[in-house]
Amino acid sequence: MTLETQQTIGPPPLPPPPPDDGGDGPYGDGEPRRPGPPLSNASLAILMVLGSETMFFAALIAAFLFLRLSHPTWSLEAMPNLPLLVTGINSLLLLYSAYTMRLALRALRQWKSQTGARYLLLSVALGSIFLAIQGYEWVQLVRYGLTLSAGVYGASFYVLIGSHGLHVLGAVIWLLVVTVKAFISQDEMMPRPLGVTLCGLYWYYVVALWSILFTLVYLV
């Protein structure tokens, strides 16, 4: 058998690939495929919010440290003593809510909406308990004389801790809305958990921020 015969009975050559600059796209719309943005608009928005919140609390912490180091009677104004034990237990509850949030996000990514909703509800409950205990502590401190107008210590304490409490309240309300949506969704109809992921990111932020504030105000 000659070489010309072998080339004749061989497989036919493959057709050339379609051009990259036109033709039918992946959805038949005549447009070439374009890569999507690295971040969605919602993700970019929450990152901008977290950046502004970080700058805000950095300014509050810097002012707190400046007043504490420069004021000569800081230790006298710090009376009454802050409830360290109760606040420590309360802090553990808030830290545990970050773990339940992680379990909720993992369940929702696996299309287990009801399981994820239960973990979200548990996170809401832990955040609400944290706020309730913190509010009770404030009432007791006010009764013992630590008010907003009781000096530099009282003003800086309530502004710093109160600002974080307002952020936790907002996170609880947002999480409650997300939880209700998760409960009314079915597994086969569950949307992409982008909203839950962004809410979880904000929840992680307020939990991590409280760890810094608790160490700075109650322990140092």
N, C-alpha and C positions, 0 to 999 in steps of 0.2 A: 504494500500500500504506500502510495507516494505521499509526500508532505501536503500537496494540494488537496488530495482526497481527505486527509485528516482534518484540514481546516474547513472543508466544506461540510462534513457531518458533525462538526462541533456545535456547541450551544450558540444561539444567536446573541449578538451583542446587546447589552442593556441600553435602554433609551436614556438620553441625557437628562440630568436633573432639571427641574423647573427653575426659572430665574428667580433670584432673591429679591429683586427690586420691583416686583409687581406680580400679576397673576392672581389666582384665587387664594385668599388667605385661609386660615384654619377653619373659619366659619362661612366660607363661601361668599365673603363680602367684597372680594377683589382687592383687599388691602393686605400688605405683608404683616406678619406677626410682630408686635412691638412688646418689649418687656414692660411690666407694670412698675409702679413706683415702689421703692423699698419700704416705705411706711405709708399707711393710710392716713387720711386727714384726721381721723379721730385719734389715732396713735400719736401723731405729731402734736395735736392739741393737748393731750394729757401730759406729754413730755414738757410742753411749754408751761402748763399749769404747775407741774411739779418743780420746774426750775424757778418760777416766780415764788412759789411757796418756800423753797429752800432759801432764797435770798431774804424773804420776809423773816423767817425764823432765825436765820443767821444774824440779822440785825437785832432781833430781840435778845438772843443769847449774848451777843456782844455787849449790849446795854446792861443786861443782868450782871455779867461778869465785871464790867466797869464799875457799876454801883456797889457791887459787893466788895471789890478790892479797894475802892476809894473811900467808902463810908466808914468812919471810925466806930460807930455804935451799931454795926450790923448785927453782932451777936446778941445785943440787948433787944433789938427790934425783932429778932427772930422768934421771940417768945410769943405765943406758946409753941411748944415743940410740935413739929409736924408728925402726923400718925404714920410712922415708918412701916410698922408691921402690916397694918391694914392696906396701905398703899402698895406694899410689896406683893401681897397676895392678889390685889386688884391688878397689878401689872402682869402677874403670871397669867391671869385670865385673858388679858388682852393679847399677850404673846401666844397663848394657845389658840386664839381666834385666827391668827395668821396660819397656823397649821390646818385648821378646819377649812379655811379659804383655799389652801393648796389642795386639799382633798376634793373640794367642790369643783375646782377648775379641772382637775384630772378626770373626775367623773363626767363632766360635761363634754370634755374632749372625746370621751369614749361613747358619747351619745346616750348617757345614762342620766336623763334629765331629772327624774324623781330623786335618785340618790344625790345628785349634785344639789338639788333644791333643798334637801334635808340638811346638808352640810352648810349651805348658805344661810338657812334659817338658824342653825346653831351659831354661826358667826354673828348674825344679827343679835341673838340673845346675849352672847358674850359681850359684844360692844355695848348693848343697852345696860347690862349689869355694871360694866365699867363706869359708864356715865352716872348711873344711879348711886353707886358707892362714892364716886368722886363728889357728886352733889351733896351727899350726906356729910362728907368730910368738910366741905366748905361751910355748911350750916353750923357745924360744931366749932370750926375755927372762928367764925364770925361771933359766935356766942362767947368765946374766950377772949375776944378783943382783937383778933387779927382781921382787920377790915381793909378795904381799898385805901382808906384815908389814914391808916394807922402808921404811916411813915414810908420810907423808901422800900423797905422789905415787903410790906403788904402790897404796895402798888406794883412792884416788879413781879411778885409772886402771882398775883391774880391776872395780870396782863399776859404773862408768859404761859401759865398753866391754863388760863381761861381761853386763850387763843387756840391752844391745842384741843381743848374740849369742844369748841365750836367746830373744828375740823372733824373730830370724831363723830359729832352729831350729824354733820353733812354726809359723812361716809356711811353712817348707819342708815340714813334715809335713802341714799342711792342704792345701798345693798338691799334694802327692803323692797324697793321697786324691782330690782333684778331678780330677787327671790320669788316674788309674785309671778313674774313672767315665766320663770323656770317651772313653777308649779302647774301653770295652766298649759304648758307645752307638752306634747307627746314626743316619745323618743324618735319616731320616724319623721316628726315635723320640727324638730329642734333646730333653730337657726345656728349659724356659726357663732360661737361664744365670744365675739369680739367685745361686746359691751360688758360681759362678765369679766373678761380678761382685763379690760381697762379699770373696771371697778376693783378687781383684785389687786392691781398694781397700786392704785391709790390707797387701798386698805393696808397693804404692806408698808407703804410710806408712812402712814400715821402711826402704825405700830412701831416701826423703827425709830421714828421721831420721838415717841414717848420713852423709848429706852434711853435716849440721850438726855431728855429732860428729867427723867426720874433720877438718873445718876447725878446730874448736875445740881438739881434742887434739893433732893432728899438725902443723897449719900455723901456728896462732897462737902 
